[in-house]
Amino acid sequence: MLVKDVMSTGVVTAKPSDLVRSVVIKMICRHCGAVPVVEDDRTLVGLVAVRDVMIPLYPNYGDYIHDNVHSRDFVEMEESYPDVLKKPVEEIMSRHPLTVPPEMPILEAASYMGLKNFRRIPVAEHGKLVGMVSIGDINRGLFFEYGMETLPMNVRTAAPRE
């Protein structure tokens, strides 16, 4: 089974100049944890994950080491969230994200995702975004290919039980 067999193609995207606020709205409305950042011609230039939105709120690691009392004003850190939302996406996005091609076997894509601890990854062809694939997409594809025969017939066909 190939990535193209299980990937999502109706992917919500952002432009580098969009505000982070608009990307967070897309993430919330679409229940997705990452939004690819593309140019007008669908050239993939970055990826914004929930993690990228949250990291600017956290103190630097060095702050914990050098001052373990005064650097942890979590209320102040939370209050800086509106400032993050006003930034352009290009300031927080991960540039040149790892991608997989649509013709890659799904378990090979899953292995890259596992090595990097990614839950989803952009699918690109010649630098252009063509979709996204998640670990859930891969699991679902494998189940429908190999796991259906172990289900009772009435569950497989969605027929009511007798």
C-alpha positions in Angstrom: 0.0 0.0 0.0 1.3 3.4 -0.9 1.0 6.8 0.8 -1.2 8.1 -2.0 -3.7 5.3 -1.1 -4.3 6.6 2.4 -3.3 10.3 2.4 -5.7 13.3 2.8 -5.9 15.6 -0.2 -8.3 18.2 1.0 -5.6 19.8 3.1 -6.1 23.2 4.7 -3.0 25.4 4.1 -1.6 28.8 5.0 0.6 31.4 3.4 3.8 32.6 5.0 2.3 36.1 5.5 -0.9 34.8 7.2 -1.2 35.6 10.9 -0.7 32.8 13.3 -4.3 33.5 14.6 -5.8 32.4 11.2 -3.8 29.2 11.3 -4.9 28.4 14.9 -8.5 29.0 13.8 -8.0 26.5 10.9 -6.5 24.0 13.3 -9.4 24.3 15.8 -12.1 24.2 13.1 -10.5 21.3 11.2 -9.4 19.3 14.3 -5.8 19.1 12.9 -2.5 19.6 14.6 -0.5 20.9 11.7 -1.0 23.2 8.7 1.3 23.2 5.7 2.6 26.6 4.6 2.6 27.0 0.8 3.3 29.7 -1.8 0.6 30.5 -4.4 1.8 27.7 -6.6 1.5 25.1 -3.8 5.3 25.0 -3.2 5.7 23.8 0.3 7.8 26.2 2.3 7.0 25.2 5.9 4.7 23.6 8.4 3.0 25.1 11.5 2.2 22.6 14.2 0.5 23.3 17.5 3.9 22.9 19.1 5.2 25.8 17.0 2.4 28.0 18.3 3.0 27.1 21.9 6.9 27.1 22.0 7.1 31.0 22.0 5.2 30.9 25.3 7.7 28.7 27.2 10.8 30.0 29.0 14.2 29.1 27.5 15.8 26.0 28.9 18.7 28.2 30.3 16.2 30.2 32.4 15.3 27.0 34.3 19.0 26.2 35.0 20.1 29.7 36.0 17.1 30.9 37.9 14.7 28.2 39.0 12.4 30.5 41.0 11.9 33.8 39.2 11.8 32.6 35.6 8.5 30.7 36.0 5.9 33.3 35.9 3.4 31.1 34.0 0.6 33.7 34.2 2.8 36.2 32.4 3.8 33.6 29.9 0.1 32.8 29.2 -0.7 36.5 28.8 1.8 36.7 25.9 -0.4 34.3 23.8 -2.2 37.2 22.0 1.3 38.5 20.9 2.0 35.1 19.3 -1.3 35.2 17.5 -0.4 38.5 15.9 2.9 37.2 14.3 3.1 36.2 10.7 3.3 32.4 10.2 6.8 32.6 8.7 8.1 33.7 12.1 7.1 30.5 13.8 6.8 27.8 11.1 9.2 25.0 10.7 11.0 25.6 7.4 11.7 22.9 4.8 9.8 20.2 6.6 10.5 16.5 6.0 8.1 15.2 3.4 7.3 11.9 1.8 6.3 11.2 -1.8 2.9 9.8 -2.7 4.5 6.6 -4.2 6.3 5.7 -0.9 5.1 2.5 0.8 3.1 3.5 3.9 5.3 1.6 6.4 8.3 3.4 5.1 6.5 6.7 5.7 5.5 5.5 9.2 9.1 4.6 10.0 10.2 8.2 9.2 7.4 9.5 11.3 8.4 7.2 14.1 12.0 8.3 14.0 11.1 11.9 14.2 8.1 11.4 16.6 5.8 13.0 14.1 2.0 12.2 14.0 1.6 13.6 10.5 3.8 14.5 7.6 3.3 16.5 4.3 3.2 14.6 1.1 5.0 16.4 -1.7 5.8 15.8 -5.3 8.6 17.9 -6.9 8.3 20.3 -4.0 4.6 20.8 -4.4 2.2 19.9 -1.6 -0.2 17.1 -2.7 -1.5 16.0 0.7 -0.9 15.0 4.3 -0.6 11.6 5.8 -1.0 10.8 9.5 -0.2 7.8 11.5 -4.0 7.3 11.9 -4.4 7.3 8.1 -1.8 4.6 7.9 -3.4 2.5 10.6 -6.8 2.9 9.1 -5.5 1.9 5.6 -3.8 -1.2 7.1 -6.9 -2.2 9.0 -9.3 -1.9 6.1 -6.8 -3.9 3.9 -6.0 -6.6 6.4 -8.2 -6.4 9.5 -11.7 -6.5 8.1 -11.9 -10.3 7.7 -11.7 -10.8 11.4 -14.9 -8.8 12.0 -18.3 -10.5 12.0 -20.1 -10.1 8.6 -22.9 -7.9 10.1 -20.3 -5.4 11.4 -18.4 -5.3 8.1 -21.5 -4.5 6.1 -23.0 -2.2 8.8 -26.1 -4.3 8.7 -28.2 -4.4 11.9 -27.8 -7.4 14.2 -30.4 -10.0 13.9 
